[in-house]
């Protein structure tokens, strides 16, 4: 079975015109290829059909998937998940599923619904297993990983200079971009996600899990969950 390391840089599926989700696929040799995924149409109650999500975000039997987006809600009474607080993530997940409208609300809602759909489809093990190297579904926050990799200021991620520096950092880690064209910052974030998944298999000593273990309420609601990160990302905080 061929293992692919897949990274998704999620967008807001409830935006007026939702942007496609950039996907990076990394093979065992470090070759990176890009594609895009398209969100299914949301219903009138701001829901996303699980069957439509499975079709829009397919996961192969050998895939290791890492998603830039929250996997679950915060604990009751909390305004942010522990992992998000520790990694200083700008998008903060509350203890109830937010309605679209406020900043990051649609992004958070879509991501939590996607994770729930993926977990209901197949036994995709996450970080909270005795052997994390067997897990196939992870959450990541590329912003924390970029801070670890940088030896100097990277510049704005939307600028040509900032993108070039980020791409050079990944190439220094052995990754090779098959398309040869300059990457967008969303493609680079998706690549970081895929690379973190690759590290869980190839260099597991270089990654860590930040935050509280995933829990499930009696009604099935998932809460907290840990974020996959490069080990040194916690140094100096």
C-alpha positions as CSV (number, residue, x, y, z in Angstrom):
1,X,0.0,0.0,0.0
2,X,1.5,3.4,-1.1
3,X,1.4,6.0,1.7
4,X,0.5,9.6,0.7
5,X,1.0,12.5,3.1
6,X,-1.9,14.9,2.4
7,X,-2.1,18.5,3.7
8,X,-5.3,20.6,3.4
9,X,-5.2,24.4,4.0
10,X,-8.9,24.9,4.8
11,X,-11.0,28.0,3.8
12,X,-14.4,29.2,4.9
13,X,-17.1,27.1,3.2
14,X,-19.8,29.6,4.3
15,X,-18.2,32.6,2.5
16,X,-20.3,34.2,-0.2
17,X,-17.9,32.7,-2.8
18,X,-15.9,30.0,-1.0
19,X,-12.3,29.7,-2.0
20,X,-11.1,26.2,-3.0
21,X,-9.0,24.3,-0.4
22,X,-5.4,23.9,-1.5
23,X,-4.1,20.4,-1.2
24,X,-0.5,19.3,-1.0
25,X,0.4,15.7,-1.6
26,X,3.8,14.5,-0.5
27,X,5.3,11.1,-1.3
28,X,7.8,9.2,0.7
29,X,10.7,10.7,-1.3
30,X,9.7,14.3,-0.6
31,X,8.1,15.1,-3.9
32,X,5.2,17.7,-3.5
33,X,2.3,18.0,-5.9
34,X,-0.6,20.4,-5.6
35,X,-4.3,20.2,-6.3
36,X,-7.5,21.8,-4.9
37,X,-10.6,20.6,-3.2
38,X,-14.0,22.3,-3.5
39,X,-16.4,22.6,-0.6
40,X,-19.9,21.2,-1.0
41,X,-22.7,23.7,-0.9
42,X,-23.9,24.5,2.7
43,X,-27.6,24.1,3.5
44,X,-29.9,26.8,4.8
45,X,-29.1,25.9,8.4
46,X,-25.3,26.3,7.8
47,X,-24.8,22.6,7.7
48,X,-22.6,20.5,5.4
49,X,-23.8,17.1,4.3
50,X,-21.4,14.3,5.5
51,X,-21.8,12.3,2.3
52,X,-20.9,15.4,0.2
53,X,-17.9,16.1,2.5
54,X,-16.6,12.5,2.0
55,X,-16.8,13.0,-1.8
56,X,-15.2,16.4,-1.7
57,X,-12.4,15.4,0.6
58,X,-11.6,11.7,-0.2
59,X,-9.1,9.8,1.9
60,X,-7.3,6.8,0.4
61,X,-6.6,3.7,2.4
62,X,-2.9,4.6,2.8
63,X,-3.3,8.3,3.3
64,X,-2.0,10.3,6.3
65,X,-4.0,13.5,6.4
66,X,-3.0,16.7,8.2
67,X,-5.5,19.6,8.3
68,X,-4.9,23.3,9.0
69,X,-8.2,23.8,10.9
70,X,-9.7,22.9,14.3
71,X,-10.9,19.4,14.9
72,X,-13.2,19.9,17.8
73,X,-14.7,22.5,20.2
74,X,-13.3,23.9,23.4
75,X,-14.2,22.4,26.8
76,X,-17.5,23.7,28.3
77,X,-17.1,27.3,29.5
78,X,-13.8,27.9,27.6
79,X,-13.4,30.5,24.9
80,X,-10.4,28.8,23.2
81,X,-9.0,25.3,23.0
82,X,-5.8,24.7,25.1
83,X,-3.7,23.9,22.0
84,X,-4.8,27.1,20.2
85,X,-3.9,29.1,23.3
86,X,-0.5,27.6,23.6
87,X,0.4,27.9,20.0
88,X,-1.1,31.4,19.7
89,X,-3.4,30.5,16.8
90,X,-5.5,33.5,15.6
91,X,-8.6,31.5,14.9
92,X,-10.0,30.5,18.3
93,X,-12.6,27.7,18.7
94,X,-15.3,28.3,21.4
95,X,-17.2,25.7,23.3
96,X,-20.2,25.8,20.9
97,X,-20.2,25.5,17.1
98,X,-20.2,29.1,15.9
99,X,-22.5,30.5,13.3
100,X,-20.9,32.1,10.2
101,X,-20.5,35.8,10.3
102,X,-17.9,36.7,12.9
103,X,-14.2,36.6,11.9
104,X,-13.0,32.9,11.6
105,X,-16.5,31.6,12.6
106,X,-17.2,30.1,9.2
107,X,-13.7,28.6,9.0
108,X,-14.0,27.1,12.4
109,X,-17.5,25.7,11.8
110,X,-16.5,24.1,8.5
111,X,-13.4,22.6,9.9
112,X,-15.1,21.0,12.9
113,X,-17.8,19.6,10.6
114,X,-15.2,18.2,8.2
115,X,-13.3,16.4,11.0
116,X,-16.6,14.9,12.3
117,X,-17.4,13.7,8.8
118,X,-14.0,12.1,8.3
119,X,-14.1,10.3,11.7
120,X,-17.6,9.0,11.0
121,X,-16.6,7.5,7.7
122,X,-13.6,5.3,8.7
123,X,-11.5,4.5,11.7
124,X,-9.0,7.3,11.1
125,X,-6.9,7.2,14.2
126,X,-5.7,10.5,15.6
127,X,-3.0,11.5,18.0
128,X,-4.7,10.1,21.1
129,X,-3.6,6.5,20.5
130,X,-0.8,4.5,22.2
131,X,1.3,4.7,19.0
132,X,0.9,8.1,17.4
133,X,2.9,6.9,14.4
134,X,-0.1,4.8,13.5
135,X,-2.4,7.8,13.4
136,X,-3.8,8.9,10.1
137,X,-5.7,12.1,10.9
138,X,-4.0,15.1,12.4
139,X,-4.6,18.8,13.0
140,X,-1.8,21.3,12.4
141,X,-1.2,25.1,12.8
142,X,1.4,26.0,10.1
143,X,2.0,29.4,11.7
144,X,3.7,27.7,14.7
145,X,5.8,25.5,12.5
146,X,7.0,28.5,10.4
147,X,8.2,30.2,13.6
148,X,10.3,27.1,14.4
149,X,11.9,26.8,10.9
150,X,12.7,30.4,10.6
151,X,16.3,31.5,11.5
152,X,15.5,35.1,10.4
153,X,12.3,37.0,9.8
154,X,10.4,35.5,6.9
155,X,8.5,38.6,5.9
156,X,4.8,38.7,5.0
157,X,3.5,35.4,3.7
158,X,1.6,37.1,1.0
159,X,4.7,38.9,-0.4
160,X,6.9,37.3,-3.1
161,X,9.9,37.5,-0.8
162,X,8.0,35.9,2.1
163,X,6.8,33.1,0.0
164,X,10.3,32.5,-1.5
165,X,11.9,32.3,1.9
166,X,9.2,29.8,3.1
167,X,9.6,27.6,0.1
168,X,13.4,27.7,0.5
169,X,13.0,26.5,4.1
170,X,11.0,23.5,3.0
171,X,13.5,22.7,0.2
172,X,16.3,22.8,2.8
173,X,14.3,20.0,4.6
174,X,14.5,17.9,1.4
175,X,11.2,18.6,-0.2
176,X,11.0,19.1,-4.0
177,X,8.2,20.9,-5.7
178,X,7.3,19.0,-8.8
179,X,5.4,21.8,-10.6
180,X,8.4,24.1,-10.5
181,X,6.3,27.2,-10.3
182,X,6.4,29.7,-7.3
183,X,4.0,28.5,-4.6
184,X,1.2,30.5,-3.1
185,X,1.2,31.0,0.6
186,X,-1.9,28.7,0.9
187,X,0.0,26.0,-1.0
188,X,3.0,26.4,1.3
189,X,0.8,26.1,4.4
190,X,-0.7,22.9,2.9
191,X,2.8,21.6,2.3
192,X,3.8,22.2,5.9
193,X,0.8,20.1,6.9
194,X,1.7,17.3,4.6
195,X,5.4,17.5,5.8
196,X,4.4,17.2,9.4
197,X,2.5,14.0,8.5
198,X,5.6,12.7,6.7
199,X,7.6,13.4,9.9
200,X,5.3,11.2,12.0
201,X,6.5,8.3,9.9
202,X,10.1,9.2,8.9
203,X,11.3,11.3,11.9
204,X,8.8,10.9,14.7
205,X,11.3,12.3,17.2
206,X,11.0,15.6,15.5
207,X,7.2,16.1,16.2
208,X,5.1,16.6,19.3
209,X,1.5,16.9,20.2
210,X,0.3,20.2,21.8
211,X,-2.8,20.6,23.9
212,X,-5.4,18.4,25.6
213,X,-6.5,14.9,24.5
214,X,-9.7,14.6,22.4
215,X,-12.8,13.9,24.4
216,X,-16.4,13.1,23.5
217,X,-19.5,14.3,25.2
218,X,-22.4,11.9,25.7
219,X,-24.2,13.4,22.7
220,X,-21.1,12.8,20.5
221,X,-19.7,16.3,20.5
222,X,-15.9,16.3,20.2
223,X,-13.8,18.6,22.4
224,X,-10.2,19.9,22.6
225,X,-7.8,17.6,20.7
226,X,-4.1,18.1,20.2
227,X,-2.2,19.8,17.4
228,X,0.7,18.2,15.6
229,X,3.7,20.5,15.7
230,X,7.5,20.5,15.0
231,X,9.1,19.7,18.4
232,X,11.1,22.9,18.7
233,X,8.0,25.0,18.1
234,X,7.4,25.2,21.9
235,X,10.9,26.5,22.7
236,X,11.2,30.0,23.9
237,X,7.5,30.5,24.6
